[in-house]
Each structure stands twice: as structure tokens, then as C-alpha cells.
Amino acid sequence: MKRIVIVTAAVAVAAGGTAAAVSTSASAGTTSAADPVAATGIAWGKCQVTGPNDPMGKAECAQVAVPLDYRKPNGRKISIAVSRFKHTDTKNYQGVLFVNPGGPGASGLPYAPALARWLGGVGHAATAAKYDIIGFDPRGVGSSRPALTCDPHYSDPIRPDYVPGSAKEELAWIAKSKKYAKDCAKKFGWMLPHMRTTDAARDIETIRAALGQQKISWYGFSYGTYFGATYATLFPKRVKRMVLDGNVNPKTVWYDSQLEQDKAFERNIKAWWAWTAKWDSVYHLGTTEKAVEAQYYKARTDAKKAPIGGKIGPDELDDIVLNAGYNTGYYIPYAQALSQWINGKDASGLLDWLNTGGEDNGFAVYNAVQAADAKWPRNWSKWHNDAAKLYKQGYRFNTWSNVWYNAPIAFWPFQGGPKLKLGAKGLPGILIVQSTLDAATPVAGGLEMHKTLPSSRLVEEVGGKTHANTLNGNACLDDKVAAYLDSGALPRSHHGPDAYCKAVPELNDPDPTANSAKAAGAIAGKDLPIGRP
């Protein structure tokens, strides 16, 4: 995605003016009052975009100054990049709607116009027109300043094999992870303790005050559900409406959540292999799930000896096809690319999806936030034994890659936590949406978030394998979201999930004879990239 550069002036944050109560404890996540943070307005300007395409459309952009440490509101400042896509329906204006795509570490700046496009694309442009939609890059992300980067070449191809074939290979990854944590501490040690989700939630409160709004609405995808629930916990009286789609399990933040993912992604990647076998007449990779799986792992083994196209080793191949476990929209393009390579030694399809590296901002923020949010095991034997056990049990695909994606946290310069206990009295009705076969945020997360936020209503997409699947074309889901954003309407309360929507067959089980690989790939990511929750 093109980098969006902010060219407007920052808003002043100083004593006096409109006050927003903040916590006395940045680490513990308490909600008692401290010196107020004041905000005097936002100086909106044009969004300057590099490259030929403009994802921002008619949005406006700005920088909002916020305290690095909310215990010291008049101390060092950082800034948050924000965007606004303004409402057009003045008569039915509903206020501001913040949108967060997840991560942690994903840029949300383009999501102000994107959310309007997506709502319009599923027949609810009138809903989008009622809101000023606010996108933003959370602290440390993208166009916010500073933007965290510890080693921009950390993920460059070709990396050591995720799955250690020996103690030596595992030690190589440990050393790589240790160095990354050390590099982060050296460059941004002053900022890392202030990267908790509670800090980011207080930034939203500062932005709310700067916008002159009494309350906000929120649309959070993936990690954006935990982010939104954190804001709701700290500032319950500031919440108007909240959509949480693809929910983080509050009980497993964060180490145990990766173990849950390992099992769910194994199921989902096997579902993709089974789908590929179903369409053997198109892809010629085998007529059973096991046959396609064998083809995949043979290609992976061969890639360790001779990288595909000279650039794709086993890790890079895993990273590419991982998205098929996130989103069924990737089924067609990935099966086609894999078939082209295995059957014709044509690497062009896979190379089109390769992340060539040279940038680590999202990865740096991902580790920084999760390291600060909660306690993680500091004994490497715990990490090794848990992964080895899962791998031995047959959870092969994502287990070791997930270990190394999170491993720098084992060597972080401080122990994080304690994690925030979510939930607060006085919250309005909240809409929770959860696909039952979501791999990135398994279904237990939606059920647990529903229990944690008693005013919520839970809608399950039965059989849905795509992560955070609202606004993707399931009218049953999308209509419920629009009705809620329009008027606050929610399903009636029932024991367990409150309403159900069936997954749409043509989206959940696509027909490659009816969809081109290029078109399917465009649908998969809506029009923006996705990442880990």
C-alpha cells in the first residue's frame, strides 16, 4: 500500500481548553483521574499520497499531538496521524465513527474513505453518509510520529526455515529474535513502555476531545475489537455505538492466543487444500486434501534447497499462502499460483504475492504492543515445548511461524502487563460479529467478548472461514451492521449467540470457473491488505 504523508499542522495540546480525563497509571490501565489533557481542535488539510493512485479520495488529514506518557500530560509529545471522510447527510448526522483495521500495527489512515466505500459497496451508502468517518494510524504506526522501526530488513527474503530441523537452526532464529528486541530497545527504549493498548485508547480520547465530540462510535476489525473494548472499558460514557468484528479472546491475551491460532489455521489451511482437491480439474494438484497437502510440503522442502524464483524459500511460501487461512477470497489466486509453479515451474504467480521486505513498521508495533500489554513467558523452554507439542500433534502449518513472529517478545527489555480487565458498567448496546471458522480470531473469542461486555449482542456467521467478514457481501451480516449504525438497533437477547447468519456459499466456497484469479484476489482484501490480528 502507498505510504500516506501528512502535510498539515499538528493540533496544539496544552493546559486549559476542553479537558479529557486520563489515567494515573499508564501501565496498570486504571481509570482514576490525573492532570487533564486538553485539545483545542484539529487543523485539517489535504492528504498527500505518493504514487499514481490516491486511496484517500476526498478525505482530510492531520496530525494530533498527544502525550507520550499520560501520567505526564505536559511532558514529551508524540503525534497521531488522523483522517476524516466527512458526512453528507446533515439532517441525520450521527457523529464520528472511528475505524481500526487491527494488527496491532496496521495503518488505519486510509480506512476513513475505505469504510465509506465498503458500506456503499454492500448497499448502505446512506449509512456512511451519516458519519464523519475517522481513520488513524495508532501511536508508532505508519504516518504517526515517530513511526517505530527496529530493523527494516528483518523480514527480507530469504529467511531461515521457520521449522527448525536441528538445534542449530532453532538457535539461529533465537539469535535473530534477540537481536531484533535489542535493536528495538536501542532505538525506541524511551517509547516501548508506552505502547500499551491502553495508551492508544487514551490517544483516541484525546482525539475525541479535539474533535469536539461528546461521544464516539467505533468499528473495529480483528485486534481493533480488543482496542475498542479497551476504550469502552476506560471511557464507557464516551461510547455511542461499537461494532466489533473478528474478536480477540480477552482471556488469552496474548501468548495463549497464538496457540489457539495454530490449531485454527491448521484447520483452515486444510480446508483450502480440500477445496483445491475438489477443483483438481482446474489445478491438477491432487484429488484429495492429503494429496494436495503432500504437494505443498514437497514444494516447501524443495524451496529450502532451491528458492522458488530465486526469492521464495519455505518461510516466504508459508507467508504467502497463510492468507488462504484468513480469507477464502485468496483460494483462487493462490491455488492458481501454486499450480503454475508445481505443474509448470512458472514462479510468476507466487512472486506476485511475495513480500519483498525492506520495511518493519507493522512488525515492530505488533511486538511492541503485545509485549507491553501482558506478561509473556521469559523462559525459552516454554516456547519450545509448547510449539514442539503442537507440531507433534499435527498442527504443522502455522505453529513455528507463529513462534518466530512473536519471539522477540521473549527477549523484550521489560516484562509487560498486567493486562487490562475488560468491561465497564453503563455501556450502550454493542454489536459483536464473529465467524465460526475464523482462524485468526477463533470463535471462542467472540463468545468470550460477548460475556465480557454484557450489553453486547453477538451475531455468528455460521460456517464462515473468512476473518472479520462484515462488509464482504454477506447481506445478512451487512444489513445488521447498517441497521445498528443507523439507529442502534440490535438483535434480541438470547442465551449464547443472539442471532445467526449463514456463510454465503459463493464467497465461502468460490467457484474458480466463475471467478478469475485477479478478481478473486481483489475481493479477498476488500482493497487493502490484511495482517495478523
C-alpha positions, 0 to 999 in steps of 0.5 A: 500500500502507498505510504500516506504523508501528512502535510498539515499542522499538528493540533496544539495540546496544552493546559486549559481548553476542553479537558479529557480525563486520563489515567494515573497509571499508564501501565496498570490501565486504571481509570482514576483521574490525573492532570487533564489533557486538553485539545483545542481542535484539529487543523485539517488539510489535504492528504498527500499520497505518493504514487499514481493512485490516491486511496484517500479520495476526498478525505482530510488529514492531520496530525494530533499531538498527544502525550507520550506518557499520560501520567505526564500530560505536559511532558514529551509529545508524540503525534497521531496521524488522523483522517476524516471522510466527512458526512453528507447527510446533515439532517441525520448526522450521527457523529464520528465513527472511528475505524481500526483495521487491527494488527496491532500495527496496521495503518488505519489512515486510509480506512476513513474513505475505505469504510465509506466505500465498503458500506456503499459497496454492500448497499448502505451508502446512506449509512456512511453518509451519516458519519464523519468517518475517522481513520488513524494510524495508532501511536508508532504506526505508519504516518504517526510520529515517530513511526517505530522501526527496529530493523527494516530488513528483518523480514527480507527474503530469504529467511531461515526455515521457520521449522527448525530441523536441528538445534542449530537452526532453532538457535539461529532464529533465537539469535535473530529474535534477540537481536531484533528486541535489542535493536528495538530497545536501542532505538525506541527504549524511551517509547516501548513502555508506552505502547500499551493498548491502553495508551492508544485508547487514551490517544483516541480520547484525546482525539475525541476531545479535539474533535469536539465530540461528546461521544464516539462510535467505533468499528473495529476489525480483528485486534481493533475489537480488543482496542475498542473494548479497551476504550469502552472499558476506560471511557464507557460514557464516551461510547455511542455505538461499537461494532466489533468484528473478528474478536480477540479472546480477552482471556488469552491475551496474548501468548495463549492466543497464538496457540489457539491460532495454530490449531485454527489455521491448521484447520483452515489451511486444510480446508483450502487444500480440500477445496483445491482437491475438489477443483483438481480439474482446474489445478491438477494438484491432487484429488484429495486434501492429503494429496494436495497437502503432500504437494505443498510440503514437497514444494516447501522442502524443495524451496529450502534447497532451491528458492522458488524464483530465486526469492521464495524459500519455505518461510516466504511460501508459508507467508504467502499462502497463510492468507488462504487461512484468513480469507477464502477470497485468496483460494483462487489466486493462490491455488492458481499460483501454486499450480503454475509453479508445481505443474509448470515451474512458472514462479510468476504467480507466487512472486506476485504475492511475495513480500519483498521486505525492506520495511518493519513498521507493522512488525515492530508495533505488533511486538511492541504492543503485545509485549507491553500489554501482558506478561509473556513467558521469559523462559525459552523452554516454554516456547519450545515445548509448547510449539514442539507439542503442537507440531507433534500433534499435527498442527504443522502449518502455522505453529513455528511461524507463529513462534518466530513472529512473536519471539522477540517478545521473549527477549523484550527489555521489560516484562509487560502487563498486567493486562487490562480487565475488560468491561465497564458498567453503563455501556450502550448496546454493542454489536459483536460479529464473529465467524465460526471458522475464523482462524485468526480470531477463533470463535471462542473469542467472540463468545468470550467478548460477548460475556465480557461486555454484557450489553453486547449482542453477538451475531455468528456467521455460521460456517464462515472461514473468512476473518472479520467478514462484515462488509464482504457481501454477506447481506445478512451480516451487512444489513445488521451492521447498517441497521445498528449504525443507523439507529442502534438497533440490535438483535434480541437477547438470547442465551449464547449467540443472539442471532445467526447468519449463514456463510454465503456459499459463493464467497465461502466456497468460490467457484474458480470457473466463475471467478478469475484469479485477479478478481478473486484476489481483489475481493479477498482484501476488500482493497487493502491488505490484511495482517495478523490480528 
